[in-house]
Amino acid sequence: MATTTYTVTGMTCGHCVSSVKEEVSEVTGVTGVEVDLATGLLTVQSDAPVEAGRIAAAVEAAGYGVADQP
C-alpha cells in the first residue's frame, strides 16, 4: 500500500473537502482519501503508487489547486 500527501489550495468549507474527496476517489488505483480543511492536507492511499499528475488533475477538476507535488 502506498500513501502520498499533497497540499490543496483554495478550500474554504466542508463542501470543498467533499468535492476534492469525490474527484480524487475516482482516480484509478486510489483506495482511500482523507482531506483536512484546516491544513489543506490531502492524503491519498493506493495499492500502488499513483502518478502525482493524475491526483493534481483530479484536484483541479474539483476546482482547487495543488501547492506542491512530491
C-alpha angles and dihedrals in degrees: 000000000000127000122194131176131210134178113237119205129206101032114136107160148020092273088059090054091049092050093051092046091050096050096043092046089061093060110109111255097021112127101173140016130193124180126190110202095195095056100024088233116157116194116194123193122195141163090242132009113289120213110260091226091061091053092046090050091052091050090049090049087058089054101257139099138239113232096197136014121206 
